[in-house]
Amino acid sequence: MTDDDLVLVRGSGNVFRDFDEPEADLDQARAVVAAAIIGVLDRRKLGVRAAGKATGIAASEFSRIRNGRLDRFTLDRLITILGALDRQLQVRVAVDFRPPALSALG
């Protein structure tokens, strides 16, 4: 492989958007909250069973979060789980213009 074979493409900051996922912003928000949950578990050295016992939330939910299987979680459920770990979510919202999809331009 030579340098001519490489192309640098800057991402949007949202990998789901970069791969044209239909609910990219929601998926990104869920991933950010899940990462915060995992961070708390790691700092406290809690496994999924210990986390379940400490919070009253099923260990299977912590297992799905740790494994990145977030499709069955709503954002509000993840926020509730974060709250059960004595953490509070702070949200900053920015609304930007989204250009129409290339396919819509004809």
Biopython code that builds the backbone (N, CA, C, O; Angstrom):
import numpy as np
from Bio.PDB.StructureBuilder import StructureBuilder

atoms = [
    (1, "MET", "N", (0.854, -1.170, 0.000)),
    (1, "MET", "CA", (0.000, 0.000, 0.000)),
    (1, "MET", "C", (0.898, 1.231, 0.000)),
    (1, "MET", "O", (1.888, 1.284, 0.730)),
    (2, "THR", "N", (0.559, 2.193, -0.799)),
    (2, "THR", "CA", (1.308, 3.448, -0.857)),
    (2, "THR", "C", (0.465, 4.567, -0.273)),
    (2, "THR", "O", (-0.726, 4.396, -0.013)),
    (3, "ASP", "N", (1.096, 5.710, -0.071)),
    (3, "ASP", "CA", (0.356, 6.867, 0.440)),
    (3, "ASP", "C", (-0.759, 7.280, -0.507)),
    (3, "ASP", "O", (-1.759, 7.855, -0.077)),
    (4, "ASP", "N", (-0.594, 6.991, -1.785)),
    (4, "ASP", "CA", (-1.624, 7.345, -2.766)),
    (4, "ASP", "C", (-2.898, 6.531, -2.574)),
    (4, "ASP", "O", (-3.960, 6.928, -3.054)),
    (5, "ASP", "N", (-2.809, 5.392, -1.877)),
    (5, "ASP", "CA", (-3.966, 4.533, -1.669)),
    (5, "ASP", "C", (-4.841, 5.000, -0.503)),
    (5, "ASP", "O", (-5.960, 4.514, -0.338)),
    (6, "LEU", "N", (-4.346, 5.925, 0.295)),
    (6, "LEU", "CA", (-5.063, 6.352, 1.489)),
    (6, "LEU", "C", (-5.825, 7.645, 1.237)),
    (6, "LEU", "O", (-5.330, 8.574, 0.601)),
    (7, "VAL", "N", (-7.036, 7.671, 1.754)),
    (7, "VAL", "CA", (-7.855, 8.877, 1.673)),
    (7, "VAL", "C", (-8.305, 9.205, 3.092)),
    (7, "VAL", "O", (-8.868, 8.351, 3.778)),
    (8, "LEU", "N", (-8.064, 10.413, 3.528)),
    (8, "LEU", "CA", (-8.490, 10.858, 4.843)),
    (8, "LEU", "C", (-9.865, 11.502, 4.719)),
    (8, "LEU", "O", (-10.055, 12.453, 3.960)),
    (9, "VAL", "N", (-10.815, 10.971, 5.474)),
    (9, "VAL", "CA", (-12.171, 11.507, 5.463)),
    (9, "VAL", "C", (-12.505, 11.932, 6.885)),
    (9, "VAL", "O", (-12.427, 11.127, 7.813)),
    (10, "ARG", "N", (-12.872, 13.178, 7.052)),
    (10, "ARG", "CA", (-13.241, 13.662, 8.384)),
    (10, "ARG", "C", (-14.686, 13.264, 8.673)),
    (10, "ARG", "O", (-15.577, 13.439, 7.842)),
    (11, "GLY", "N", (-14.889, 12.728, 9.864)),
    (11, "GLY", "CA", (-16.227, 12.341, 10.273)),
    (11, "GLY", "C", (-16.999, 13.527, 10.834)),
    (11, "GLY", "O", (-16.451, 14.609, 11.045)),
    (12, "SER", "N", (-18.257, 13.298, 11.063)),
    (12, "SER", "CA", (-19.140, 14.346, 11.577)),
    (12, "SER", "C", (-19.067, 14.464, 13.096)),
    (12, "SER", "O", (-19.574, 15.427, 13.671)),
    (13, "GLY", "N", (-18.438, 13.486, 13.746)),
    (13, "GLY", "CA", (-18.464, 13.418, 15.201)),
    (13, "GLY", "C", (-19.536, 12.459, 15.687)),
    (13, "GLY", "O", (-19.634, 12.181, 16.883)),
    (14, "ASN", "N", (-20.335, 11.956, 14.766)),
    (14, "ASN", "CA", (-21.374, 10.976, 15.076)),
    (14, "ASN", "C", (-21.211, 9.832, 14.085)),
    (14, "ASN", "O", (-21.591, 9.947, 12.919)),
    (15, "VAL", "N", (-20.646, 8.734, 14.556)),
    (15, "VAL", "CA", (-20.362, 7.608, 13.661)),
    (15, "VAL", "C", (-21.637, 7.056, 13.033)),
    (15, "VAL", "O", (-21.608, 6.568, 11.903)),
    (16, "PHE", "N", (-22.746, 7.128, 13.748)),
    (16, "PHE", "CA", (-24.003, 6.623, 13.211)),
    (16, "PHE", "C", (-24.459, 7.472, 12.023)),
    (16, "PHE", "O", (-24.982, 6.947, 11.040)),
    (17, "ARG", "N", (-24.258, 8.779, 12.122)),
    (17, "ARG", "CA", (-24.596, 9.673, 11.011)),
    (17, "ARG", "C", (-23.664, 9.413, 9.830)),
    (17, "ARG", "O", (-24.094, 9.417, 8.676)),
    (18, "ASP", "N", (-22.389, 9.189, 10.127)),
    (18, "ASP", "CA", (-21.421, 8.941, 9.056)),
    (18, "ASP", "C", (-21.772, 7.690, 8.253)),
    (18, "ASP", "O", (-21.438, 7.591, 7.073)),
    (19, "PHE", "N", (-22.450, 6.735, 8.898)),
    (19, "PHE", "CA", (-22.863, 5.519, 8.203)),
    (19, "PHE", "C", (-24.335, 5.553, 7.806)),
    (19, "PHE", "O", (-24.938, 4.513, 7.545)),
    (20, "ASP", "N", (-24.907, 6.750, 7.763)),
    (20, "ASP", "CA", (-26.281, 6.972, 7.289)),
    (20, "ASP", "C", (-27.333, 6.151, 8.028)),
    (20, "ASP", "O", (-28.299, 5.683, 7.425)),
    (21, "GLU", "N", (-27.142, 5.976, 9.336)),
    (21, "GLU", "CA", (-28.160, 5.285, 10.129)),
    (21, "GLU", "C", (-29.394, 6.185, 10.229)),
    (21, "GLU", "O", (-29.254, 7.397, 10.389)),
    (22, "PRO", "N", (-30.598, 5.616, 10.139)),
    (22, "PRO", "CA", (-31.807, 6.442, 10.115)),
    (22, "PRO", "C", (-32.062, 7.214, 11.414)),
    (22, "PRO", "O", (-32.618, 8.311, 11.365)),
    (23, "GLU", "N", (-31.675, 6.678, 12.561)),
    (23, "GLU", "CA", (-31.875, 7.360, 13.844)),
    (23, "GLU", "C", (-30.523, 7.693, 14.466)),
    (23, "GLU", "O", (-30.283, 7.409, 15.640)),
    (24, "ALA", "N", (-29.653, 8.291, 13.678)),
    (24, "ALA", "CA", (-28.265, 8.520, 14.074)),
    (24, "ALA", "C", (-28.140, 9.330, 15.366)),
    (24, "ALA", "O", (-27.341, 8.983, 16.235)),
    (25, "ASP", "N", (-28.908, 10.385, 15.496)),
    (25, "ASP", "CA", (-28.777, 11.234, 16.682)),
    (25, "ASP", "C", (-29.236, 10.505, 17.939)),
    (25, "ASP", "O", (-28.610, 10.630, 18.992)),
    (26, "LEU", "N", (-30.317, 9.751, 17.838)),
    (26, "LEU", "CA", (-30.795, 8.969, 18.973)),
    (26, "LEU", "C", (-29.789, 7.872, 19.327)),
    (26, "LEU", "O", (-29.501, 7.652, 20.503)),
    (27, "ASP", "N", (-29.259, 7.191, 18.324)),
    (27, "ASP", "CA", (-28.257, 6.153, 18.571)),
    (27, "ASP", "C", (-27.021, 6.732, 19.250)),
    (27, "ASP", "O", (-26.455, 6.114, 20.151)),
    (28, "GLN", "N", (-26.607, 7.914, 18.818)),
    (28, "GLN", "CA", (-25.447, 8.578, 19.425)),
    (28, "GLN", "C", (-25.736, 8.920, 20.885)),
    (28, "GLN", "O", (-24.890, 8.699, 21.751)),
    (29, "ALA", "N", (-26.912, 9.450, 21.161)),
    (29, "ALA", "CA", (-27.273, 9.806, 22.534)),
    (29, "ALA", "C", (-27.289, 8.568, 23.426)),
    (29, "ALA", "O", (-26.792, 8.603, 24.552)),
    (30, "ARG", "N", (-27.859, 7.475, 22.922)),
    (30, "ARG", "CA", (-27.868, 6.232, 23.706)),
    (30, "ARG", "C", (-26.453, 5.748, 23.973)),
    (30, "ARG", "O", (-26.150, 5.302, 25.080)),
    (31, "ALA", "N", (-25.585, 5.829, 22.973)),
    (31, "ALA", "CA", (-24.203, 5.380, 23.131)),
    (31, "ALA", "C", (-23.461, 6.229, 24.165)),
    (31, "ALA", "O", (-22.673, 5.700, 24.948)),
    (32, "VAL", "N", (-23.705, 7.521, 24.170)),
    (32, "VAL", "CA", (-23.041, 8.409, 25.133)),
    (32, "VAL", "C", (-23.480, 8.079, 26.558)),
    (32, "VAL", "O", (-22.646, 8.001, 27.460)),
    (33, "VAL", "N", (-24.788, 7.883, 26.766)),
    (33, "VAL", "CA", (-25.282, 7.557, 28.104)),
    (33, "VAL", "C", (-24.791, 6.173, 28.521)),
    (33, "VAL", "O", (-24.405, 5.981, 29.674)),
    (34, "ALA", "N", (-24.800, 5.211, 27.608)),
    (34, "ALA", "CA", (-24.298, 3.871, 27.920)),
    (34, "ALA", "C", (-22.824, 3.925, 28.306)),
    (34, "ALA", "O", (-22.402, 3.228, 29.229)),
    (35, "ALA", "N", (-22.046, 4.736, 27.619)),
    (35, "ALA", "CA", (-20.624, 4.883, 27.960)),
    (35, "ALA", "C", (-20.464, 5.459, 29.365)),
    (35, "ALA", "O", (-19.556, 5.068, 30.099)),
    (36, "ALA", "N", (-21.340, 6.381, 29.736)),
    (36, "ALA", "CA", (-21.292, 6.936, 31.090)),
    (36, "ALA", "C", (-21.610, 5.861, 32.125)),
    (36, "ALA", "O", (-20.969, 5.796, 33.174)),
    (37, "ILE", "N", (-22.597, 5.019, 31.830)),
    (37, "ILE", "CA", (-22.948, 3.915, 32.730)),
    (37, "ILE", "C", (-21.760, 2.974, 32.883)),
    (37, "ILE", "O", (-21.403, 2.598, 33.999)),
    (38, "ILE", "N", (-21.155, 2.598, 31.779)),
    (38, "ILE", "CA", (-20.001, 1.697, 31.815)),
    (38, "ILE", "C", (-18.854, 2.333, 32.600)),
    (38, "ILE", "O", (-18.160, 1.651, 33.354)),
    (39, "GLY", "N", (-18.660, 3.627, 32.423)),
    (39, "GLY", "CA", (-17.620, 4.331, 33.173)),
    (39, "GLY", "C", (-17.843, 4.255, 34.675)),
    (39, "GLY", "O", (-16.896, 4.043, 35.432)),
    (40, "VAL", "N", (-19.086, 4.427, 35.113)),
    (40, "VAL", "CA", (-19.408, 4.328, 36.541)),
    (40, "VAL", "C", (-19.137, 2.913, 37.032)),
    (40, "VAL", "O", (-18.530, 2.729, 38.087)),
    (41, "LEU", "N", (-19.579, 1.918, 36.280)),
    (41, "LEU", "CA", (-19.347, 0.529, 36.680)),
    (41, "LEU", "C", (-17.857, 0.240, 36.794)),
    (41, "LEU", "O", (-17.418, -0.412, 37.741)),
    (42, "ASP", "N", (-17.086, 0.719, 35.840)),
    (42, "ASP", "CA", (-15.637, 0.490, 35.858)),
    (42, "ASP", "C", (-14.977, 1.175, 37.052)),
    (42, "ASP", "O", (-14.156, 0.569, 37.741)),
    (43, "ARG", "N", (-15.331, 2.432, 37.299)),
    (43, "ARG", "CA", (-14.724, 3.159, 38.428)),
    (43, "ARG", "C", (-15.054, 2.503, 39.759)),
    (43, "ARG", "O", (-14.232, 2.484, 40.675)),
    (44, "ARG", "N", (-16.262, 1.966, 39.856)),
    (44, "ARG", "CA", (-16.675, 1.310, 41.106)),
    (44, "ARG", "C", (-16.293, -0.170, 41.134)),
    (44, "ARG", "O", (-16.535, -0.869, 42.118)),
    (45, "LYS", "N", (-15.699, -0.628, 40.046)),
    (45, "LYS", "CA", (-15.307, -2.042, 39.922)),
    (45, "LYS", "C", (-16.501, -2.972, 40.166)),
    (45, "LYS", "O", (-16.408, -3.956, 40.901)),
    (46, "LEU", "N", (-17.631, -2.627, 39.522)),
    (46, "LEU", "CA", (-18.858, -3.408, 39.651)),
    (46, "LEU", "C", (-19.054, -4.289, 38.429)),
    (46, "LEU", "O", (-19.012, -3.810, 37.296)),
    (47, "GLY", "N", (-19.267, -5.571, 38.662)),
    (47, "GLY", "CA", (-19.696, -6.455, 37.597)),
    (47, "GLY", "C", (-21.193, -6.293, 37.409)),
    (47, "GLY", "O", (-21.838, -5.546, 38.145)),
    (48, "VAL", "N", (-21.742, -6.980, 36.439)),
    (48, "VAL", "CA", (-23.171, -6.804, 36.152)),
    (48, "VAL", "C", (-24.049, -7.299, 37.296)),
    (48, "VAL", "O", (-25.078, -6.692, 37.592)),
    (49, "ARG", "N", (-23.656, -8.384, 37.938)),
    (49, "ARG", "CA", (-24.461, -8.888, 39.065)),
    (49, "ARG", "C", (-24.424, -7.930, 40.248)),
    (49, "ARG", "O", (-25.453, -7.647, 40.861)),
    (50, "ALA", "N", (-23.231, -7.433, 40.562)),
    (50, "ALA", "CA", (-23.101, -6.489, 41.678)),
    (50, "ALA", "C", (-23.864, -5.199, 41.376)),
    (50, "ALA", "O", (-24.487, -4.626, 42.269)),
    (51, "ALA", "N", (-23.818, -4.746, 40.140)),
    (51, "ALA", "CA", (-24.551, -3.540, 39.754)),
    (51, "ALA", "C", (-26.050, -3.770, 39.896)),
    (51, "ALA", "O", (-26.777, -2.900, 40.376)),
    (52, "GLY", "N", (-26.503, -4.937, 39.478)),
    (52, "GLY", "CA", (-27.913, -5.264, 39.613)),
    (52, "GLY", "C", (-28.355, -5.298, 41.058)),
    (52, "GLY", "O", (-29.419, -4.788, 41.410)),
    (53, "LYS", "N", (-27.528, -5.903, 41.893)),
    (53, "LYS", "CA", (-27.851, -5.988, 43.316)),
    (53, "LYS", "C", (-27.860, -4.601, 43.964)),
    (53, "LYS", "O", (-28.715, -4.313, 44.803)),
    (54, "ALA", "N", (-26.926, -3.754, 43.583)),
    (54, "ALA", "CA", (-26.817, -2.419, 44.170)),
    (54, "ALA", "C", (-27.953, -1.492, 43.743)),
    (54, "ALA", "O", (-28.322, -0.583, 44.486)),
    (55, "THR", "N", (-28.509, -1.715, 42.550)),
    (55, "THR", "CA", (-29.505, -0.785, 42.004)),
    (55, "THR", "C", (-30.918, -1.340, 41.935)),
    (55, "THR", "O", (-31.880, -0.580, 41.833)),
    (56, "GLY", "N", (-31.048, -2.660, 41.990)),
    (56, "GLY", "CA", (-32.358, -3.267, 41.804)),
    (56, "GLY", "C", (-32.741, -3.420, 40.341)),
    (56, "GLY", "O", (-33.862, -3.815, 40.022)),
    (57, "ILE", "N", (-31.809, -3.107, 39.461)),
    (57, "ILE", "CA", (-32.019, -3.250, 38.016)),
    (57, "ILE", "C", (-31.438, -4.592, 37.598)),
    (57, "ILE", "O", (-30.376, -4.987, 38.079)),
    (58, "ALA", "N", (-32.125, -5.291, 36.708)),
    (58, "ALA", "CA", (-31.695, -6.631, 36.304)),
    (58, "ALA", "C", (-30.258, -6.626, 35.784)),
    (58, "ALA", "O", (-29.862, -5.755, 35.010)),
    (59, "ALA", "N", (-29.493, -7.616, 36.225)),
    (59, "ALA", "CA", (-28.106, -7.764, 35.766)),
    (59, "ALA", "C", (-28.050, -7.911, 34.252)),
    (59, "ALA", "O", (-27.083, -7.484, 33.621)),
    (60, "SER", "N", (-29.084, -8.513, 33.664)),
    (60, "SER", "CA", (-29.095, -8.699, 32.208)),
    (60, "SER", "C", (-29.096, -7.359, 31.473)),
    (60, "SER", "O", (-28.555, -7.255, 30.372)),
    (61, "GLU", "N", (-29.701, -6.334, 32.076)),
    (61, "GLU", "CA", (-29.685, -5.011, 31.442)),
    (61, "GLU", "C", (-28.276, -4.431, 31.452)),
    (61, "GLU", "O", (-27.832, -3.857, 30.459)),
    (62, "PHE", "N", (-27.574, -4.581, 32.570)),
    (62, "PHE", "CA", (-26.182, -4.114, 32.623)),
    (62, "PHE", "C", (-25.312, -4.903, 31.651)),
    (62, "PHE", "O", (-24.394, -4.351, 31.045)),
    (63, "SER", "N", (-25.598, -6.176, 31.507)),
    (63, "SER", "CA", (-24.843, -7.004, 30.560)),
    (63, "SER", "C", (-25.037, -6.507, 29.134)),
    (63, "SER", "O", (-24.071, -6.397, 28.380)),
    (64, "ARG", "N", (-26.278, -6.208, 28.759)),
    (64, "ARG", "CA", (-26.536, -5.694, 27.408)),
    (64, "ARG", "C", (-25.835, -4.356, 27.186)),
    (64, "ARG", "O", (-25.298, -4.102, 26.108)),
    (65, "ILE", "N", (-25.844, -3.513, 28.201)),
    (65, "ILE", "CA", (-25.166, -2.215, 28.078)),
    (65, "ILE", "C", (-23.672, -2.429, 27.904)),
    (65, "ILE", "O", (-23.063, -1.835, 27.014)),
    (66, "ARG", "N", (-23.075, -3.263, 28.736)),
    (66, "ARG", "CA", (-21.627, -3.530, 28.637)),
    (66, "ARG", "C", (-21.246, -4.095, 27.273)),
    (66, "ARG", "O", (-20.155, -3.829, 26.769)),
    (67, "ASN", "N", (-22.137, -4.867, 26.685)),
    (67, "ASN", "CA", (-21.854, -5.487, 25.389)),
    (67, "ASN", "C", (-22.277, -4.619, 24.204)),
    (67, "ASN", "O", (-22.178, -5.045, 23.054)),
    (68, "GLY", "N", (-22.746, -3.412, 24.482)),
    (68, "GLY", "CA", (-23.104, -2.486, 23.408)),
    (68, "GLY", "C", (-24.378, -2.844, 22.676)),
    (68, "GLY", "O", (-24.614, -2.358, 21.570)),
    (69, "ARG", "N", (-25.198, -3.680, 23.270)),
    (69, "ARG", "CA", (-26.474, -4.044, 22.643)),
    (69, "ARG", "C", (-27.554, -3.097, 23.171)),
    (69, "ARG", "O", (-28.270, -3.410, 24.122)),
    (70, "LEU", "N", (-27.647, -1.959, 22.541)),
    (70, "LEU", "CA", (-28.492, -0.880, 23.050)),
    (70, "LEU", "C", (-29.822, -0.750, 22.328)),
    (70, "LEU", "O", (-30.635, 0.099, 22.693)),
    (71, "ASP", "N", (-30.062, -1.566, 21.317)),
    (71, "ASP", "CA", (-31.260, -1.408, 20.486)),
    (71, "ASP", "C", (-32.558, -1.585, 21.265)),
    (71, "ASP", "O", (-33.586, -1.047, 20.855)),
    (72, "ARG", "N", (-32.544, -2.316, 22.368)),
    (72, "ARG", "CA", (-33.767, -2.534, 23.146)),
    (72, "ARG", "C", (-33.973, -1.477, 24.229)),
    (72, "ARG", "O", (-34.971, -1.515, 24.948)),
    (73, "PHE", "N", (-33.047, -0.545, 24.349)),
    (73, "PHE", "CA", (-33.148, 0.490, 25.373)),
    (73, "PHE", "C", (-33.683, 1.784, 24.783)),
    (73, "PHE", "O", (-33.282, 2.209, 23.699)),
    (74, "THR", "N", (-34.592, 2.396, 25.518)),
    (74, "THR", "CA", (-34.969, 3.763, 25.176)),
    (74, "THR", "C", (-33.969, 4.685, 25.868)),
    (74, "THR", "O", (-33.311, 4.289, 26.830)),
    (75, "LEU", "N", (-33.863, 5.885, 25.383)),
    (75, "LEU", "CA", (-32.949, 6.840, 25.998)),
    (75, "LEU", "C", (-33.361, 7.109, 27.445)),
    (75, "LEU", "O", (-32.506, 7.210, 28.325)),
    (76, "ASP", "N", (-34.663, 7.226, 27.693)),
    (76, "ASP", "CA", (-35.089, 7.495, 29.064)),
    (76, "ASP", "C", (-34.786, 6.330, 29.996)),
    (76, "ASP", "O", (-34.524, 6.551, 31.179)),
    (77, "ARG", "N", (-34.816, 5.097, 29.500)),
    (77, "ARG", "CA", (-34.452, 3.945, 30.340)),
    (77, "ARG", "C", (-32.975, 4.012, 30.718)),
    (77, "ARG", "O", (-32.618, 3.759, 31.869)),
    (78, "LEU", "N", (-32.122, 4.348, 29.767)),
    (78, "LEU", "CA", (-30.693, 4.470, 30.061)),
    (78, "LEU", "C", (-30.439, 5.591, 31.069)),
    (78, "LEU", "O", (-29.583, 5.457, 31.943)),
    (79, "ILE", "N", (-31.175, 6.688, 30.949)),
    (79, "ILE", "CA", (-31.027, 7.792, 31.902)),
    (79, "ILE", "C", (-31.471, 7.349, 33.295)),
    (79, "ILE", "O", (-30.854, 7.724, 34.292)),
    (80, "THR", "N", (-32.537, 6.554, 33.368)),
    (80, "THR", "CA", (-33.005, 6.017, 34.645)),
    (80, "THR", "C", (-31.944, 5.125, 35.276)),
    (80, "THR", "O", (-31.702, 5.202, 36.480)),
    (81, "ILE", "N", (-31.312, 4.282, 34.468)),
    (81, "ILE", "CA", (-30.253, 3.398, 34.970)),
    (81, "ILE", "C", (-29.075, 4.228, 35.475)),
    (81, "ILE", "O", (-28.507, 3.924, 36.524)),
    (82, "LEU", "N", (-28.712, 5.258, 34.746)),
    (82, "LEU", "CA", (-27.633, 6.147, 35.182)),
    (82, "LEU", "C", (-27.994, 6.790, 36.524)),
    (82, "LEU", "O", (-27.144, 6.911, 37.406)),
    (83, "GLY", "N", (-29.239, 7.196, 36.673)),
    (83, "GLY", "CA", (-29.702, 7.771, 37.937)),
    (83, "GLY", "C", (-29.642, 6.784, 39.085)),
    (83, "GLY", "O", (-29.336, 7.159, 40.217)),
    (84, "ALA", "N", (-29.935, 5.517, 38.799)),
    (84, "ALA", "CA", (-29.858, 4.478, 39.830)),
    (84, "ALA", "C", (-28.426, 4.275, 40.313)),
    (84, "ALA", "O", (-28.197, 3.731, 41.394)),
    (85, "LEU", "N", (-27.470, 4.714, 39.508)),
    (85, "LEU", "CA", (-26.054, 4.650, 39.889)),
    (85, "LEU", "C", (-25.598, 5.968, 40.522)),
    (85, "LEU", "O", (-24.403, 6.248, 40.609)),
    (86, "ASP", "N", (-26.566, 6.767, 40.958)),
    (86, "ASP", "CA", (-26.301, 8.048, 41.622)),
    (86, "ASP", "C", (-25.579, 9.043, 40.727)),
    (86, "ASP", "O", (-24.708, 9.785, 41.182)),
    (87, "ARG", "N", (-25.945, 9.053, 39.468)),
    (87, "ARG", "CA", (-25.386, 10.020, 38.526)),
    (87, "ARG", "C", (-26.535, 10.795, 37.893)),
    (87, "ARG", "O", (-27.634, 10.268, 37.716)),
    (88, "GLN", "N", (-26.267, 12.040, 37.561)),
    (88, "GLN", "CA", (-27.264, 12.908, 36.943)),
    (88, "GLN", "C", (-26.773, 13.297, 35.562)),
    (88, "GLN", "O", (-25.612, 13.667, 35.390)),
    (89, "LEU", "N", (-27.639, 13.217, 34.596)),
    (89, "LEU", "CA", (-27.298, 13.567, 33.224)),
    (89, "LEU", "C", (-27.500, 15.059, 33.012)),
    (89, "LEU", "O", (-28.533, 15.612, 33.388)),
    (90, "GLN", "N", (-26.522, 15.699, 32.413)),
    (90, "GLN", "CA", (-26.659, 17.088, 32.003)),
    (90, "GLN", "C", (-26.676, 17.105, 30.485)),
    (90, "GLN", "O", (-25.822, 16.501, 29.837)),
    (91, "VAL", "N", (-27.650, 17.797, 29.928)),
    (91, "VAL", "CA", (-27.841, 17.793, 28.480)),
    (91, "VAL", "C", (-27.624, 19.197, 27.931)),
    (91, "VAL", "O", (-28.120, 20.181, 28.481)),
    (92, "ARG", "N", (-26.887, 19.267, 26.856)),
    (92, "ARG", "CA", (-26.717, 20.515, 26.110)),
    (92, "ARG", "C", (-27.265, 20.246, 24.715)),
    (92, "ARG", "O", (-26.835, 19.304, 24.050)),
    (93, "VAL", "N", (-28.190, 21.047, 24.277)),
    (93, "VAL", "CA", (-28.826, 20.830, 22.982)),
    (93, "VAL", "C", (-28.379, 21.914, 22.009)),
    (93, "VAL", "O", (-28.388, 23.103, 22.328)),
    (94, "ALA", "N", (-27.993, 21.480, 20.832)),
    (94, "ALA", "CA", (-27.660, 22.403, 19.750)),
    (94, "ALA", "C", (-28.426, 21.953, 18.518)),
    (94, "ALA", "O", (-28.371, 20.783, 18.140)),
    (95, "VAL", "N", (-29.130, 22.867, 17.902)),
    (95, "VAL", "CA", (-29.910, 22.539, 16.712)),
    (95, "VAL", "C", (-29.191, 23.132, 15.510)),
    (95, "VAL", "O", (-28.958, 24.338, 15.444)),
    (96, "ASP", "N", (-28.848, 22.279, 14.570)),
    (96, "ASP", "CA", (-28.143, 22.702, 13.364)),
    (96, "ASP", "C", (-28.974, 22.394, 12.134)),
    (96, "ASP", "O", (-29.862, 21.542, 12.161)),
    (97, "PHE", "N", (-28.673, 23.091, 11.069)),
    (97, "PHE", "CA", (-29.281, 22.818, 9.774)),
    (97, "PHE", "C", (-28.762, 21.483, 9.265)),
    (97, "PHE", "O", (-27.564, 21.209, 9.338)),
    (98, "ARG", "N", (-29.653, 20.660, 8.757)),
    (98, "ARG", "CA", (-29.245, 19.397, 8.157)),
    (98, "ARG", "C", (-29.540, 19.479, 6.669)),
    (98, "ARG", "O", (-30.698, 19.608, 6.272)),
    (99, "PRO", "N", (-28.500, 19.405, 5.841)),
    (99, "PRO", "CA", (-28.745, 19.457, 4.397)),
    (99, "PRO", "C", (-29.538, 18.230, 3.957)),
    (99, "PRO", "O", (-29.410, 17.160, 4.551)),
    (100, "PRO", "N", (-30.354, 18.383, 2.920)),
    (100, "PRO", "CA", (-31.119, 17.233, 2.434)),
    (100, "PRO", "C", (-30.180, 16.133, 1.952)),
    (100, "PRO", "O", (-29.061, 16.396, 1.514)),
    (101, "ALA", "N", (-30.657, 14.909, 2.042)),
    (101, "ALA", "CA", (-29.867, 13.767, 1.575)),
    (101, "ALA", "C", (-29.597, 13.908, 0.085)),
    (101, "ALA", "O", (-30.410, 14.455, -0.660)),
    (102, "LEU", "N", (-28.454, 13.410, -0.333)),
    (102, "LEU", "CA", (-28.086, 13.511, -1.745)),
    (102, "LEU", "C", (-29.116, 12.853, -2.649)),
    (102, "LEU", "O", (-29.387, 13.343, -3.745)),
    (103, "SER", "N", (-29.693, 11.742, -2.193)),
    (103, "SER", "CA", (-30.678, 11.056, -3.027)),
    (103, "SER", "C", (-31.936, 11.901, -3.214)),
    (103, "SER", "O", (-32.628, 11.763, -4.222)),
    (104, "ALA", "N", (-32.236, 12.772, -2.255)),
    (104, "ALA", "CA", (-33.424, 13.614, -2.365)),
    (104, "ALA", "C", (-33.220, 14.760, -3.350)),
    (104, "ALA", "O", (-34.186, 15.381, -3.795)),
    (105, "LEU", "N", (-31.976, 15.038, -3.688)),
    (105, "LEU", "CA", (-31.694, 16.131, -4.610)),
    (105, "LEU", "C", (-31.934, 15.751, -6.060)),
    (105, "LEU", "O", (-31.985, 16.605, -6.945)),
    (106, "GLY", "N", (-32.077, 14.462, -6.284)),
    (106, "GLY", "CA", (-32.413, 14.005, -7.618)),
    (106, "GLY", "C", (-31.257, 13.780, -8.460)),
    (106, "GLY", "O", (-31.403, 13.390, -9.618)),
]
sb = StructureBuilder()
sb.init_structure("model")
sb.init_model(0)
sb.init_chain("A")
sb.init_seg("    ")
for serial, (resi, resn, name, xyz) in enumerate(atoms, 1):
    if name == "N":
        sb.init_residue(resn, " ", resi, " ")
    sb.init_atom(name, np.array(xyz, "f"), 0.0, 1.0, " ", f" {name:<3s}", serial, name[0])
structure = sb.get_structure()
